[in-house]
């Protein structure tokens, strides 16, 4: 014969309805706030989001290493010597990881040049938060500097490759248009140029074209001395055109 339980009481070893077992709170936690399996409140949630956040951070870091390695490889070895495997090795990741982020070689190198161009443009703006502030020569020098470093050399290799490879050409053409527009906007902002004035837009674009030419001249020999004289003259021309 079974145990008869009086009304309102639970069988032995069981908590009454609406009550927690001895040593447990009504929500199933122990008096110190832990769940029955020993985890603190929120551990499960923190475990999920905590695992996800580091994973996302690692993914972003891997992507950035690949982009920077791709630009460095292009600048040093040109298009022919810059494969996905070479970039992956330089970045310290597997080829599979590289292809996870960038399925094709074209994806990797166009993204790399665009990424570094955006980074340098942001750094350039940060140098002159108030624009020219009366020192247009410093701005002109900084703008010319965009075309005399590893990024310009890498971009140049990409342009040359695009001139011979049909698959790459539309990607690079679109990239160059975007980078060119951003460089022009940056120059206008930093120089405090009012493009509503006659010839101002063309003058700013001429400055960027001149800077690109100086970058090309600098690829073979150190052109610093002549570059300084050209920068000084262009500053005079800009002062006259933009005043």
N, C-alpha and C positions, 0 to 999 in steps of 0.2 A: 504494500500500500504506500502510495507516494506521500511526501510531506505536504501537509495542508498549510498553505500560507494565508495568514490573516489578511483581510482586505487592507490595501494601502501599504503592504510590506512586500519587499522583493524576496525571492528565494535566497537561501543562504549562498553567499559568495557573489551575489549580484547586487548592483546598486539599484535603488528604487527608481522608477521612471522619473526623468528630469534631474536625477542626481548623478554625480560622477563617482567612480570607484574610490575607495579610501586612498588618500595620498594624491589625488588628481583633481584638477580644477574642472568645472562644468564643461569647458571647451576641450577637454582631453589633455590639457597640459598639466604637468606636475606643479606643485606649489611654487617652485623657483622659476616657473615660466617656460620650461623646456617641454618638448613633445615627448611622448612615451619612448621614442627611439633615441632620445638624448640630444636632439638638435634644438638650438635656441630658436625663439620665434623669428620667422623671416629668413632662417638659414636656407630653406628650400628656394625661396625667391632670389635671395642673394646668390645662391649657387648658379642659378640659370643665367641671370643678368651678368654676374661676375665672370662667368666663363665666356659669355658672348663678347663682353667689352674687350678683354685682352686679345681675343681672337681677331676682332675687328682692328685693334691697334696693330697687331702683328701683320695683318694683311696690308694695312696702309703703309707700314714701315717697309715691307717687302716691295710694294709697288714703287715707293719713292726710291729705294736703292736701285731698282731696275731702271728707272727713268734716268737717274744720274749716271749710272754705269753706261747706259746707251749713248748718252751725249759724249761722255769721255771717250768711248770706243770710236764713235764717229769722228771726233776731232783728231784722234791719234792714228787710226787705221783706215779711215775712209769707209765708204759703203761696202766695197768688196771684202774688206777684212773684218767687218762688223756683223757677225751672225748672232742669232738668238743664243746659241750655246756659249759663245765668247762673252756676251753680256751677262748671261746667267752666272757663269763662273766668276766674273769680276764682281758681281753683286753678292756672291756667296749663297746663291740659291740654286735649286735644281732646274733643269730645263723644263720639266713638267710644271713647276711653280710659275716659271716665266710665262709659259703658254696658257696657264690658267688666267693670268692677268691680261695677257696680250696674245690672242690666238694666232696672229700672223706677224711676220717681221715688219710689215708696213705699219701695222697698228702700234708696235713698240716704238719705232723710231720717229714716227710723226708725233705720237703722244709725248715722247721725250723732249723733242725740240720745242713743242708748244708749252710743256710744263716749265722748262727752264726759262723760256722767254717770259712767261707770266711771272715767275719768281723774280727775275731781274727787273722787270718793269715795276713790280711792287716795291722792290728795294730801292729803285731809282726815285720813285715818288716819296718814299720815306726819307730820303736824303734832303728833300726840299719840300717840307710840309707846307710852307708858305709860298711856294712857287719860286720865281726867280729872285725875289727880294732884293732887286737892284744888282744882282751879280749874274748877269746872263752868261758871262764867259764860263763860270763854273757849271752852269746848266749845259752849255754847248759841249764842254769837255766831257761831261758825264754821258751825254747822248752819243758822242763819238765813241766813247768807251764801250757802248753796247755792241759795236761792230769790230772790236779789236781783240776779243777774247775767245776762249774755247767754244762758246755757244755759236758765235758767228762762223767759226771754222766748221763746226758740226753741221750747221744749217747749210753751209755752202756745199759740203759733200752730199747732203740730201738733195739739194737742187740739181747738182750735176747728175746724180743717179736718176732723178725724175725725168731729166731731159732724154734719157735713153730707155727708160722702162715705162711702158704704157700703163701698167698696173699701179705704179707709184705716182705718176704724174698728176692725176686729178686730186689725190690726197694732199700732195705738197702744194699744188696751186691754191687749193682752198686754205691750207694752213698759212701760206705766205700772205694771203689776203687778210686773214684775221690778225696775224702778228703785225703786219704793216699798218692796219687801221689802229691797233692799240698803240703802236709806237708813235703814230701821228697824234693821237689824242693826248698821249703823255707829253709830247713835245709842246703842244698847244697849251696844256695846263701849266707846265713848268715855266714856260717863257712868258706866260701871261698874254698870249697873243689873241687879238680880236680878229677873227677870220671874216668878219663882215667888211673889213677894210679892203680896198683894192690891192690885189697881189699878195696879201698876207698869207693865204693858204698855200700859194705856190712857193712863197719864200720858205715857209716851214718845211714843205715837202722837199724843196731843194736842199735844205740843211741835212735832211735824212739821207737823201741821195748822195750828197757829198760825203757824209759819214760812212756810207756803205763803200764808196770808192776808196776812202782812206783805209778801210778795213781790208779791202782786197790788196792794196799796195803793201800793207803790213804783213801779209802772209809770207812773203819771200824774204823781206829784209826789215830790220828795225827802222820804222819810218817816223819815230817819235819827234825828231827835230823839225822835220817839214810839217808834221801834223800840228805842232804847236803854233807855227806861223799861220797855217790855214785856219785854225780855230780862232786865233786872234783877229784875222781879217773878217771871218764870218760873224764874229761878235759885233764888229763895227757895222757891218751891213745890216744885221738884225736890229741893232739899236736904232738905225735910221728907218728901217722898214716898219718896225713895230711901235715907234714912238708917236 
